[in-house]
Amino acid sequence: MPSGSKYRVAIVGAGAIAAAHAGAVRALGDRAEVVAVADLDGARAAAFAAEHGVPAVFTDLATLLADVHPDLVTVCTPPGAHREAVLASLAAGAWVWCEKPPVLSLAEYDELAAAESADDQAGPYVGYVFQHRFGSAANTLRQQVAEGTLGRPHVAICHTLWYRDHDYYAVPWRGKFETEGGGPAMGHGIHQMDLMLSLLGDWHEIRSLMGTLDRDVQTEDVSVAAVSFESGALASVVNSVLSPRQESYLRFDFTDATVEVSHLYGYDNSHWTWTPRDGVDGAAWAPPTDEASSHTAQLKSYLDAMDAGSRPPASGHDGRRSLELVTGLYQSAITGQPVRREDLRPGNPFYTQLDGGGQYRPARPGTTPEVAR
């Protein structure tokens, strides 16, 4: 429960995404309030605090934790700084809500999981921002899948077709495995892949290709993959930052229906369609409420878990699935071999670094990348 009348929230990292976190807390103002912000750039932290009405400003997390003792820390730093911020916050007794991608490798993810409370009912826990799974339409479909309302899942399409120009990659930490973790599969497509996984469950095997076709980066700028699930369902996955007409598109074909969503960075019910097969009445399938996917929707669920002292959604094994799939995608594309989920364990070089420890060698845009053997 809150240490006071509301949960006291600290935001770490005052970049663009931090505004979404501040807005989510403000929307749930009867339950939480932002009491502090920290950023290495003191001027940026002060400007953020002035804009969002945050009373305390810090330039280092350790001092913030010692002085403020927040109930919840939201981590909005670049990916390379997630690990240290999460570990420090958990050690201080705070729950943590960390932006995607969670961390730079499965090894780091498991390290953070080991740092959570040993009491599986009490917390603190670290959860990850995957807000696309929290809209009312996705929640309705998830319940329908669990109850078998639409029949068995057979086929899925998961496409993240976005566009990021050359200037986007002028930011020093972007486009590098060692600081961003990977390319569009890791930093962009992970949202739609998490939504797919939250609906279809654990994957079994992945076969993939990737290339660096146009951007001057050390990662891929496009990838394609075929994925099999433990349920037997098969999926096609495409992640791109080279697509001028941008779209986030998912399609699920069940025994009795096709369900689709087309959006870009978020959806409400109007972006979804349920199409029954001939002879099936789908009139009762529509979501009963219309809540858009958002940071607010996920934070509401996270605070519910804090109230109950239970593990929040998109944490633990549930939060690990998407990073497992991204890791398998990279290993398969780089090695040219299929990868099974159980292959991603300690001792596998891709478990500790998503390019297998420097095995990907992107060529100049327009040519074929090399693989270090």
C-alpha positions in Angstrom: 0.0 0.0 0.0 1.2 3.6 -0.4 3.5 5.0 2.2 1.2 8.0 2.4 -2.3 8.8 1.1 -1.0 8.2 -2.5 1.9 6.3 -4.1 4.9 8.5 -4.3 6.5 8.2 -7.7 10.0 9.2 -8.9 10.8 9.5 -12.6 14.4 8.8 -13.7 15.3 10.3 -17.0 13.6 13.5 -18.2 13.6 12.8 -22.0 10.6 12.8 -24.3 9.1 9.5 -23.0 9.1 10.8 -19.4 6.2 13.1 -20.3 4.0 10.1 -21.0 4.8 8.7 -17.5 4.1 12.1 -15.9 0.8 12.2 -17.8 -0.2 8.7 -16.7 0.5 9.5 -13.0 -1.5 12.8 -13.4 -4.4 10.9 -14.9 -4.4 8.7 -11.8 -4.0 11.6 -9.4 -6.3 10.1 -6.8 -3.8 7.2 -6.4 -0.3 8.5 -7.2 1.8 11.7 -7.5 5.2 12.4 -9.0 7.4 13.7 -6.1 10.8 13.8 -7.8 12.6 13.6 -11.1 16.3 12.8 -11.7 18.4 13.3 -14.9 22.1 13.6 -15.5 21.3 16.9 -17.2 20.2 19.2 -14.3 18.8 21.8 -16.6 16.6 19.3 -18.4 15.4 17.8 -15.1 14.6 21.3 -13.8 12.7 22.2 -17.0 10.7 18.9 -16.7 9.9 19.6 -13.1 8.6 23.1 -13.9 6.5 21.8 -16.7 4.9 18.9 -14.8 4.8 20.4 -11.3 7.4 18.1 -9.7 8.6 19.4 -6.4 12.1 17.8 -6.2 14.9 17.7 -8.8 18.1 15.5 -8.7 21.0 14.8 -11.0 21.7 11.3 -9.6 19.4 8.5 -8.6 21.3 7.4 -5.5 20.6 10.8 -3.8 17.0 10.8 -4.9 16.4 7.3 -3.4 18.1 8.3 -0.1 16.3 11.6 0.2 12.8 10.9 -1.2 12.2 7.1 -0.5 9.7 6.7 -3.4 7.2 3.9 -3.5 7.6 3.6 -7.3 10.4 4.5 -9.6 9.6 4.8 -13.3 12.8 4.4 -15.5 12.8 6.5 -18.7 16.5 6.5 -19.4 18.1 5.2 -22.6 18.2 1.3 -22.6 21.9 1.1 -21.6 21.1 2.7 -18.2 18.1 0.6 -17.3 20.0 -2.2 -15.5 21.7 0.1 -12.9 18.6 2.2 -12.3 16.4 -0.9 -11.7 18.9 -2.6 -9.4 19.4 0.6 -7.3 15.7 1.2 -7.0 14.9 -2.4 -6.0 17.7 -2.3 -3.4 16.1 0.8 -2.0 12.8 -1.0 -1.6 11.0 0.7 -4.4 8.8 -1.0 -7.0 10.0 -0.2 -10.6 8.2 0.4 -13.9 10.8 0.4 -16.6 10.5 1.6 -20.2 11.0 -0.8 -23.1 13.2 -2.5 -24.1 13.6 -3.9 -20.7 17.4 -4.3 -20.7 20.2 -5.2 -23.2 20.1 -9.0 -22.8 18.4 -12.0 -21.2 21.3 -12.2 -18.8 20.6 -8.7 -17.5 16.8 -9.5 -17.4 17.5 -12.5 -15.2 19.8 -10.5 -13.0 17.0 -8.0 -12.3 14.5 -10.8 -11.7 16.9 -12.3 -9.1 17.1 -8.9 -7.3 13.3 -8.7 -6.8 11.7 -9.5 -3.4 12.2 -13.1 -2.3 8.7 -13.1 -1.0 6.6 -13.9 -4.1 3.5 -12.2 -2.6 4.9 -8.9 -1.4 7.3 -7.1 -3.9 9.0 -4.9 -4.8 8.9 -6.1 -8.4 10.1 -4.6 -11.7 7.6 -4.4 -14.5 8.1 -3.2 -18.0 6.2 -0.7 -20.2 4.3 -2.6 -22.9 1.2 -0.5 -23.0 -0.1 -1.8 -26.2 -1.4 -4.9 -24.5 -3.6 -2.9 -22.1 -6.4 -1.5 -24.2 -9.9 -2.8 -23.8 -9.9 -4.5 -27.2 -6.7 -6.5 -26.5 -8.1 -7.3 -23.0 -11.3 -8.6 -24.6 -9.4 -10.7 -27.2 -7.1 -12.1 -24.5 -10.1 -13.3 -22.5 -11.7 -14.8 -25.7 -8.5 -16.7 -26.4 -8.3 -18.0 -22.9 -11.9 -19.1 -23.0 -11.7 -20.6 -26.5 -14.6 -18.3 -27.7 -13.1 -18.0 -31.2 -11.7 -21.5 -31.5 -8.0 -22.4 -31.8 -5.4 -19.9 -33.0 -3.9 -20.9 -36.3 -2.2 -18.0 -38.1 -0.8 -14.6 -36.9 0.7 -11.6 -38.6 2.7 -9.1 -36.6 4.0 -6.2 -38.6 5.7 -3.0 -37.3 6.3 -0.9 -40.4 7.7 2.4 -39.2 9.9 5.1 -40.6 12.9 6.6 -38.9 15.1 8.9 -41.0 18.9 9.3 -40.9 18.7 12.1 -38.4 16.9 9.9 -35.9 20.1 7.8 -35.6 22.3 10.8 -35.0 21.6 10.3 -31.3 24.8 8.6 -30.1 23.2 5.6 -28.3 20.9 4.6 -31.1 21.7 2.0 -33.7 24.2 0.1 -31.6 23.9 -3.3 -29.9 26.0 -2.2 -26.9 23.8 0.8 -26.0 20.4 0.2 -27.6 20.4 -3.6 -27.5 19.4 -3.9 -31.1 17.6 -2.3 -34.0 13.9 -2.1 -34.8 13.2 -5.6 -33.6 14.4 -4.5 -30.1 13.4 -0.8 -30.0 10.2 -0.6 -32.1 8.7 -4.0 -33.0 8.9 -5.3 -29.5 5.6 -3.5 -28.6 3.6 -5.4 -31.2 5.5 -8.7 -30.6 4.7 -8.3 -26.9 1.0 -7.8 -27.7 1.1 -10.9 -29.9 2.8 -13.0 -27.2 0.4 -11.8 -24.5 -2.4 -13.3 -26.7 -0.8 -16.4 -28.0 1.5 -17.4 -25.2 5.0 -18.9 -25.4 6.7 -19.4 -28.7 8.5 -22.6 -29.7 10.9 -21.9 -32.7 11.9 -18.9 -34.8 13.6 -18.7 -38.2 14.6 -15.2 -39.3 16.5 -12.9 -41.7 17.7 -9.3 -41.1 19.6 -6.7 -43.0 21.0 -3.2 -42.8 19.7 -1.9 -46.0 19.6 1.9 -45.8 20.5 3.4 -42.4 24.1 4.0 -41.2 23.7 1.9 -38.1 25.5 -1.1 -36.5 22.3 -3.0 -36.0 19.6 -4.1 -38.5 17.1 -1.7 -40.0 14.7 -4.5 -41.1 14.0 -8.0 -40.1 11.5 -10.8 -41.1 10.8 -13.9 -39.2 8.6 -17.1 -39.1 7.6 -18.2 -35.6 5.9 -21.3 -34.3 4.1 -21.3 -30.9 3.6 -24.0 -28.4 -0.1 -24.1 -29.3 0.9 -25.0 -32.9 0.0 -21.6 -34.3 2.3 -20.0 -36.9 3.2 -16.3 -37.2 4.9 -14.0 -39.7 6.8 -11.1 -38.0 8.2 -8.0 -39.8 10.0 -5.1 -38.2 11.1 -2.1 -40.2 12.2 1.5 -39.9 12.3 2.0 -43.7 8.5 2.1 -44.4 7.2 5.5 -45.5 3.6 4.5 -45.0 3.8 3.6 -41.4 1.6 1.0 -39.8 1.4 -1.3 -36.8 -0.7 -4.3 -37.9 -1.6 -7.5 -36.2 -4.0 -10.2 -37.5 -5.1 -13.4 -35.8 -6.9 -16.2 -37.6 -8.8 -18.5 -35.3 -11.1 -21.5 -36.1 -14.2 -19.3 -36.1 -12.9 -15.7 -36.7 -10.3 -13.3 -37.9 -9.3 -10.5 -35.6 -7.3 -7.5 -36.8 -5.9 -4.2 -35.5 -4.3 -1.5 -37.6 -2.8 1.5 -35.8 0.5 3.3 -35.4 1.5 4.2 -31.8 -1.7 3.3 -30.0 -5.3 2.2 -30.6 -8.9 2.3 -29.3 -11.7 -0.1 -30.2 -12.3 1.6 -33.6 -8.9 0.3 -34.8 -10.0 -3.4 -34.3 -12.3 -5.7 -36.3 -13.7 -9.1 -35.5 -14.8 -11.0 -38.6 -16.6 -14.3 -38.0 -16.4 -17.1 -40.5 -19.6 -17.9 -42.5 -22.2 -19.4 -40.3 -20.9 -18.0 -37.0 -22.6 -15.2 -35.1 -20.0 -12.8 -33.7 -22.5 -10.2 -32.4 -21.4 -10.7 -28.8 -17.7 -10.4 -29.4 -17.3 -6.6 -29.3 -15.4 -5.2 -26.3 -17.9 -4.0 -23.6 -15.9 -0.9 -22.9 -13.6 1.4 -25.0 -10.3 2.1 -23.3 -7.4 3.1 -25.5 -4.0 1.5 -25.1 -1.8 3.9 -23.1 0.7 4.3 -20.3 -2.3 5.3 -18.2 -4.1 2.0 -18.8 -1.0 0.0 -17.9 -0.1 2.1 -14.9 -3.6 1.5 -13.5 -3.0 -2.2 -13.7 0.4 -1.8 -12.1 -1.0 0.2 -9.2 -3.6 -2.5 -8.7 -0.8 -5.0 -8.3 1.0 -2.7 -5.8 -2.3 -2.5 -3.8 -2.5 -6.3 -3.7 1.3 -6.9 -3.2 1.3 -9.1 -6.2 3.4 -9.4 -9.3 2.2 -7.0 -12.0 1.5 -7.9 -15.6 4.5 -7.5 -18.0 7.0 -8.6 -15.4 8.7 -11.9 -14.6 8.2 -14.6 -17.1 5.3 -12.6 -18.6 7.7 -9.7 -19.3 10.5 -11.9 -20.5 8.7 -13.4 -23.5 9.2 -10.5 -25.9 13.0 -10.2 -25.0 13.3 -14.0 -25.6 11.7 -13.7 -29.0 13.9 -10.7 -30.0 17.0 -12.7 -28.9 15.9 -15.7 -30.8 15.3 -13.5 -33.9 18.8 -12.1 -33.8 20.4 -15.5 -33.2 18.6 -17.1 -36.1 19.3 -14.2 -38.5 23.0 -14.0 -37.6 23.7 -17.8 -37.5 21.3 -18.8 -40.3 19.8 -21.5 -38.1 16.4 -22.0 -36.4 16.4 -21.2 -32.7 14.2 -22.8 -30.1 13.1 -20.9 -26.9 14.9 -23.4 -24.7 18.2 -22.7 -26.5 18.4 -19.2 -24.9 20.2 -20.1 -21.7 23.5 -19.3 -19.9 26.4 -20.4 -22.1 24.8 -19.2 -25.3 26.6 -16.1 -26.5 23.3 -14.5 -27.5 22.0 -14.9 -23.9 24.5 -12.2 -22.8 24.6 -10.0 -25.9 22.0 -9.9 -28.7 24.5 -9.9 -31.5 26.2 -12.9 -30.0 29.2 -10.9 -28.9 29.9 -8.9 -32.1 28.9 -11.6 -34.6 26.9 -9.2 -36.8 28.8 -7.1 -39.2 26.5 -4.6 -41.1 27.8 -3.7 -44.5 27.4 -0.3 -46.2 23.7 0.4 -46.9 22.7 -1.3 -50.1 25.1 -4.3 -49.7 24.9 -7.6 -47.9 25.9 -7.7 -44.2 28.5 -10.1 -43.0 28.5 -12.5 -40.1 31.6 -12.9 -38.0 32.4 -16.6 -37.8 
